[in-house]
C-alpha cells in the first residue's frame, strides 16, 4: 500500500513541478514559483528518502534486527540547507513559497496514504464478505 501511495505521489509531484516551471518561465511571479519549485523538489526527495527508510525499517523489524533511525536529522538538515539558500538569494527565491512547497508535498503524501489506506481497507472488507 505504501509503495502505491509513494508511486502516485511521485507522479503527482512531477506533474506539479512541470506546471510550476511553466509558471516560473511565463509569469512575473518568478520568485514565488522558484520557491515553490525548491520546496516541492525538497519534499519529493525527502519523502522518497523516508519511504526507503520505512521499508528498510519494516524489513529489519521482521528479521528482529535493531534499527537506528529513520533519518530525521538528515531531512531537517536538508530543510535548513535550502532555507539558507533561500535566505542568501532572497531577491530570487521567496521564503514563504519555499515553506509552502515543503508543506504541500507532505500534505499530498498524507492525503495519498489516507486514500490508499481507505481503498485497501474497503477491498479487504469486500473480500471478507465474499462478494
TAVEN-V280809 format. One record per backbone hydrogen bond with DSSP energy under -0.5 kcal/mol. NH is the residue of the N-H (numbers start at 1). CO is the residue of the C=O. Records with the same first field share a line. If there is no record, write none. Layout:
NH = CO ; CO
This chain:
5 = 1
6 = 2
7 = 3
8 = 4
9 = 5
10 = 6
11 = 7
12 = 8
13 = 9
14 = 10
15 = 11
16 = 12
17 = 13
18 = 14
19 = 15
20 = 16
21 = 17
22 = 18
23 = 19
24 = 20
25 = 21
26 = 22
27 = 23
33 = 29
34 = 30
35 = 31
36 = 32
37 = 33
38 = 34
39 = 35
40 = 36
41 = 37
42 = 38
43 = 39
44 = 40
45 = 41
46 = 42
47 = 43
48 = 44
49 = 45
50 = 46
51 = 47
52 = 48
53 = 49
54 = 50
55 = 51
56 = 52
57 = 53
58 = 54
59 = 55
60 = 56
61 = 57
62 = 58
63 = 59
64 = 61
65 = 60
75 = 71
76 = 72
77 = 73
78 = 74
79 = 75
80 = 76
81 = 77
82 = 78
83 = 79
84 = 80
85 = 81
86 = 82
87 = 83
88 = 84
89 = 85
90 = 87
92 = 89
93 = 89
94 = 31
95 = 93
98 = 94
99 = 95
100 = 96
101 = 97
102 = 98
103 = 99
104 = 100
105 = 101
106 = 102
107 = 103
108 = 104
109 = 105
110 = 106
111 = 107
112 = 108
113 = 109
114 = 110
115 = 111
116 = 112
117 = 113
118 = 114
119 = 115
120 = 116
121 = 117
122 = 118
123 = 119
124 = 120
125 = 121
126 = 122
127 = 123
128 = 124
129 = 125
130 = 126
131 = 126
